Amino acid sequence: MGLDLTGLGSIADFAGELVKRFFPAAMTDAEKAQAQIAMQAVLQQRESAIIDTQKNIIVAEMQQSDNFTKRARPTIVYAGLSFIFFVHVFLPLLAFITKNPMPSLTLPNEFWVTWGGVCSIWVIGRSAEKYGITNKITGMITGNS
């Protein structure tokens, strides 16, 4: 079995399966081959568009002038993860090792609501951006308004 580095083999196979499944069985082999070639061209255009969109997103992120804005949302996410680790992993482990009682320390509900909201909005915005959905809302979420 060969290694398909270009992805063209998988596109050709997929196009062939689509032709077999959705086109009439009464088609001649020449008509099926022509339909498969047309399907391959459409699928290749789609793949190229996806790759170009992903490339454009990465380039736009790297060309952004404000360095902290590039890291602001991830900073909030990672800081929240650090707080969670400290309260729910590090302190209980330290209490267990030292055989001291666990201090009564909990993260407030406001933390969970705020951190969960920031993470949710960030994930939704990044997903929309990666799929090429650009509008006013995704612009506000990602800072590209």
Residue pairs with C-beta under 8 A, 6 or more apart in sequence:
2 9
4 10
7 47
8 44
11 40
11 43
11 44
11 47
12 36
12 40
14 43
15 36
15 37
15 39
15 40
15 43
16 36
18 39
19 32
19 35
19 36
19 39
20 32
23 32
23 35
27 35
50 132
53 132
54 130
57 129
57 130
60 144
61 70
64 70
64 143
69 143
73 118
73 122
74 122
76 115
76 118
77 115
77 118
77 119
77 122
80 111
80 115
80 118
80 119
83 107
83 111
84 107
87 105
87 106
87 107
91 102
91 103
91 105
92 102
95 101
95 102
95 103
121 141
122 141
124 141
125 138
125 141
125 142
126 142
128 138
128 141
129 138
129 142
134 144
136 145
138 144
139 145
